[in-house]
């Protein structure tokens, strides 16, 4: 690993540490746990929706390709 990547890694880890520290120091334990749970739930819900949309899109594309292939000119 070269020096610049190492320095960027250390700075990134420090930034994450500062963010986590500020979240943990800004409220009581139950409030923090609730905030983390809500944020994780929101993130997970978003990823599930994105995955569902991607799957729906791939099914549509597959069906369209099958239709086009079956109805291509010159097919018996």
Buried (B, 14 or more C-beta within 10 A) or exposed (E): EEEEEEEEEEEEEEEEEEEEEEEEEEEEEEEBEEEEEEEEEEEEEEEEEEEEEEEEEEEEEEEEEEEEEEEEEEEE
